[in-house]
Amino acid sequence: MTSDTAPLEERHCLRLLAGAPVGRVVYTVGALPAVLPTRYRLDDDGSVLLRATTGSEFLRAVAGSLVAFQADEISEADGSGWSVTVLGTAEASGEGSAADPAAPPPIGQVTIRIRPEWVTGRLLPTAVAPQS
């Protein structure tokens, strides 16, 4: 394992996030860490938008809380890729995004917006095979 990763600028991180279909929300439940894989999209202001079921345990755990969101893309062929993490407060609303107010969530779901307060990312170099 190596720590030879190259840090990325915030704008580059957001461009990478915009192209990935699935990420992970990291939050706490009863002071214990929890991770939920989810589909998402990036709003024009850099916010991560995802959906949750109204009244769900996940929604209760994240609404108004500081959460982390992480997405990555890693090549199976050579181990190269990238990883981006966003820290921000999760806000729930029943309305569509500012970028598309005509698209409210389906009945029984809410939109969760994670406004980026801190964005960091790294490029992962090609993995070097261990020598025997």
N, C-alpha and C positions, 0 to 999 in steps of 0.2 A: 504494500500500500504506500502511496506517495502523497505528499502535500504540495506537489508542484502543480498547483492550479493557478490559472490567470484570472484575477478579478475583472468584472465587467462594469461599465458605466451604467447608471440607472436607465437611460434611454435604450441602451442595447438590451438590458434585462427585460424591459417592457415589450420590446419587439419580439423577443424570443417567447415570452409568455403568450403573446397574441396568437402565436401559431401552434400552440400545444393544446390538444383537446381535453386532457385530463390532468388534474393536479390533486393535492392533498391538503385538507384543512387540519391544522394541529391546534387543539384546544384542550381544556381541562374539564374533567367531571369529578367532583368531589376531591379536588386537589391532585388527581391522577391524570397523566397525559392520555389523550385520545387522538386518533388519526382517522380521518374519513376521506377515502378517495372520492372524487366528484368531477363531473363535467362542469365547465365554467366558460365564461368569456370575459374579455377585458373591455371595459368601457372606455370612452374617449379620454376621460380624465385619469386613466391608469388604474381605476378601481377594478377589483376582481368581483364579478357578479356570478352568483350561483343560486340555485333554488333549494328550498326546504319545505317540508310539509308543515302546514299550520299546526301548532300545538305539539310538535315533535320534541323529543328529548334533546336532539341536536340543536334545534332552534332555541330552546330554553337555555342551553349551555353556552351558545355563542352570542346571542343578542346582547349588544352593549359591552361585550368583552374584548379584550386584546387577544387576537389569534394570529397564528402564522399560516401562510399559504405557501406551498412549495410545488413546483413543477420541474420536470427535467426531461431530457432526451439523451439516451445513452446508446451508442452503437453496439450491437451484439458482436459485430465483426472485429472491432479493435478497441472497444472500451472508451473511445473518445465521446465527447458530448458536452452538455452544459447542465447547470442546475441554478434555479432562481428561487429566492425566498422573499416573500413580502410579509411584513409585520404591520398590523393595523387593527383598528376597532371595527368589529362586525356590526352593521346596522341592518335591521330587518324592515321591509316595507312591502305593502301589497301593490305597489305601483310599478310600472315599467321603468326602465332606466332613463336617465336624462337624455341619452343619445337616441332612445327609441321609446318615447312615452306612449306610443300607440300599441305597444306590446306588453300588456300587463301579464303577470304570471297566471297560469291556469287556476281555476277555482280549487281551493284547498291547499294552495302553495303560496309562499312568499318569496320575494327576492332578498337575498342577503348581499349587501355591498361591503366589501372590505376595502376601506380607503387606505392607500399606501402611506404609511408614516415612515417606513424604512424599507428600502429595496436593495438587495444584494444578490450578486450572481457570480458564478465562476465557470470558466471553460475547463473542461477535463481533458487532459492530453491523452494521446494514444497509450493504452496500457502496455507496459513492457512485460513480456513473458518471463516468469521466474526461471533462473538458470539452475541447472541440475549440478 
